[in-house]
Amino acid sequence: MPRWESRESRFFDNISFEPMSGCWLWVGATDSCGYGRIRIATHKTQAAHRYSYQLHVGNIESELYVCHKCDNPTCVNTEHLFVGTQKDNMLDCVIKGRHRSQEVTHCPRGHAYEGDNLVITHTERGNHRQRMCKICHRESSRLAMARMLSNPEKRFADNARRRSLRLRKESE
């Protein structure tokens, strides 16, 4: 392919039109998840579906995502794409039943994740939530407390660590 060929013509050279679904399938380079990639500068690539949306519709704010209505990662048809936040994308994923944790209905010990046995926990940074079985969560907390009470030196160290973390957060 000549070096002077425009990015737009390279883009259209890498599309195969699928008449049954209406998808425009990207046949160029893809990433490990199957999403198309197009070179936009030396040593810089962009998601092909994002490039397609920008080419046909207009610029997109950098924090927004270009999501697929058709759930086909190689599709670059702007009629099959919509702009949204990460939350919108995950909600779309959950509504369509594609989220990986939706398939997990029981904890590793076999207790159901439902009703009063479901606890939503947060990581220390607070940016990640996870489901936990209340039975296993109580048992884990009970064992941690028993370990702490059985070792007074560790208990003192844990209390000092918590105190320093609290003071650090208060000073920020």
C-alpha positions as CSV (number, residue, x, y, z in Angstrom):
1,M,0.0,0.0,0.0
2,P,1.6,3.3,-1.0
3,R,2.7,5.6,1.8
4,W,0.7,8.5,0.5
5,E,-2.6,6.7,0.5
6,S,-5.1,8.5,2.8
7,R,-6.1,7.0,6.1
8,E,-9.7,7.1,4.9
9,S,-9.0,4.9,1.9
10,R,-6.9,2.5,4.0
11,F,-9.9,2.4,6.4
12,F,-12.4,1.4,3.6
13,D,-9.9,-1.1,2.1
14,N,-10.1,-3.0,5.4
15,I,-13.9,-3.4,5.5
16,S,-16.0,-6.3,4.4
17,F,-19.7,-5.6,4.2
18,E,-21.9,-8.3,5.8
19,P,-25.4,-8.0,4.1
20,M,-27.3,-10.3,6.6
21,S,-26.4,-8.4,9.8
22,G,-25.6,-5.1,8.3
23,C,-22.2,-5.1,10.0
24,W,-19.2,-3.6,8.4
25,L,-16.5,-6.1,9.4
26,W,-13.0,-4.9,10.0
27,V,-10.6,-7.3,8.2
28,G,-7.4,-5.4,9.1
29,A,-5.3,-5.7,12.3
30,T,-7.0,-6.7,15.5
31,D,-6.1,-6.6,19.2
32,S,-6.2,-9.6,21.6
33,C,-9.9,-9.0,22.2
34,G,-10.8,-9.0,18.5
35,Y,-11.4,-5.2,18.2
36,G,-10.0,-3.7,14.9
37,R,-7.0,-1.4,15.1
38,I,-6.0,1.2,12.5
39,R,-2.7,3.1,12.4
40,I,-3.3,6.8,12.9
41,A,0.4,7.9,13.3
42,T,3.8,6.3,13.4
43,H,3.7,3.9,16.4
44,K,0.2,4.9,17.3
45,T,-3.0,3.0,16.6
46,Q,-6.7,3.6,17.4
47,A,-9.7,1.3,17.7
48,A,-11.2,0.9,14.3
49,H,-14.8,1.4,15.5
50,R,-13.8,4.6,17.3
51,Y,-12.1,5.9,14.2
52,S,-15.2,5.0,12.1
53,Y,-17.4,6.9,14.5
54,Q,-15.2,10.0,14.4
55,L,-14.9,9.8,10.6
56,H,-18.6,9.5,10.0
57,V,-20.2,11.3,12.9
58,G,-17.7,13.6,14.5
59,N,-15.2,14.0,17.3
60,I,-15.7,12.2,20.7
61,E,-14.5,13.3,24.1
62,S,-11.6,11.2,25.2
63,E,-13.3,9.9,28.3
64,L,-16.3,8.5,26.3
65,Y,-16.5,5.1,24.8
66,V,-17.8,4.0,21.4
67,C,-19.9,0.9,22.2
68,H,-21.4,-1.8,19.9
69,K,-25.1,-2.3,19.7
70,C,-24.5,-5.5,17.7
71,D,-21.9,-7.0,20.1
72,N,-19.6,-7.7,17.2
73,P,-16.1,-6.3,18.1
74,T,-15.0,-6.2,14.4
75,C,-18.1,-4.1,13.4
76,V,-17.3,-0.5,12.3
77,N,-20.8,0.4,11.0
78,T,-21.8,3.7,12.7
79,E,-25.4,2.6,12.8
80,H,-24.3,-0.2,15.1
81,L,-22.3,2.0,17.4
82,F,-23.2,4.4,20.2
83,V,-21.2,6.8,22.4
84,G,-21.4,6.3,26.2
85,T,-19.5,6.1,29.4
86,Q,-17.9,3.0,30.9
87,K,-21.0,2.7,33.1
88,D,-23.2,2.7,30.0
89,N,-21.1,0.1,28.3
90,M,-21.2,-2.2,31.4
91,L,-25.0,-1.7,31.8
92,D,-25.5,-2.6,28.1
93,C,-23.3,-5.7,28.8
94,V,-25.4,-6.7,31.8
95,I,-28.7,-6.1,30.1
96,K,-27.7,-8.3,27.2
97,G,-26.5,-11.1,29.6
98,R,-22.9,-10.9,28.5
99,H,-21.2,-9.9,31.8
100,R,-18.9,-12.7,33.0
101,S,-20.0,-12.6,36.7
102,Q,-23.7,-13.0,35.8
103,E,-23.0,-16.7,35.2
104,V,-21.7,-17.1,38.8
105,T,-24.7,-17.7,41.0
106,H,-22.9,-19.4,44.0
107,C,-19.8,-18.8,46.0
108,P,-16.8,-21.2,45.8
109,R,-18.2,-23.1,48.9
110,G,-21.6,-23.5,47.2
111,H,-23.7,-20.9,49.0
112,A,-26.2,-19.0,46.7
113,Y,-25.6,-15.3,45.9
114,E,-29.2,-14.2,46.6
115,G,-31.4,-12.5,49.1
116,D,-30.1,-12.1,52.6
117,N,-27.0,-14.1,51.8
118,L,-25.6,-11.5,49.4
119,V,-23.1,-8.8,50.6
120,I,-21.5,-6.2,48.3
121,T,-18.0,-5.4,49.5
122,H,-15.6,-2.6,48.4
123,T,-11.9,-2.8,48.0
124,E,-9.6,-0.6,50.1
125,R,-9.4,2.0,47.3
126,G,-13.2,2.0,47.0
127,N,-13.2,1.8,43.2
128,H,-14.2,-1.9,42.9
129,R,-17.2,-3.8,44.2
130,Q,-17.6,-7.5,44.5
131,R,-20.3,-9.9,45.6
132,M,-19.7,-12.1,48.6
133,C,-21.6,-14.8,50.3
134,K,-22.7,-13.5,53.7
135,I,-22.1,-16.9,55.4
136,C,-18.5,-17.0,54.0
137,H,-17.9,-13.3,54.8
138,R,-19.0,-13.8,58.4
139,E,-16.7,-16.8,58.8
140,S,-13.8,-15.0,57.2
141,S,-14.3,-12.0,59.6
142,R,-14.6,-14.3,62.6
143,L,-11.3,-16.1,61.7
144,A,-9.5,-12.8,61.2
145,M,-10.7,-11.5,64.6
146,A,-9.7,-14.8,66.3
147,R,-6.2,-14.5,64.7
148,M,-5.8,-10.9,65.9
149,L,-7.0,-11.7,69.4
150,S,-4.7,-14.7,69.7
151,N,-1.6,-12.5,69.0
152,P,-1.4,-9.3,71.1
153,E,1.7,-8.0,69.3
154,K,0.0,-8.3,65.9
155,R,-3.2,-6.6,67.4
156,F,-1.1,-3.7,68.5
157,A,0.6,-3.4,65.1
158,D,-2.8,-3.6,63.3
159,N,-4.2,-0.9,65.5
160,A,-1.2,1.3,64.9
161,R,-1.5,0.8,61.2
162,R,-5.2,1.7,61.2
163,R,-4.5,4.8,63.3
164,S,-1.8,6.0,60.9
165,L,-4.0,5.4,57.9
166,R,-6.9,7.3,59.5
167,L,-4.6,10.2,60.3
168,R,-3.2,10.2,56.8
169,K,-6.7,10.4,55.3
170,E,-7.7,13.1,57.7
171,S,-4.7,15.3,56.7
172,E,-5.4,15.0,53.0
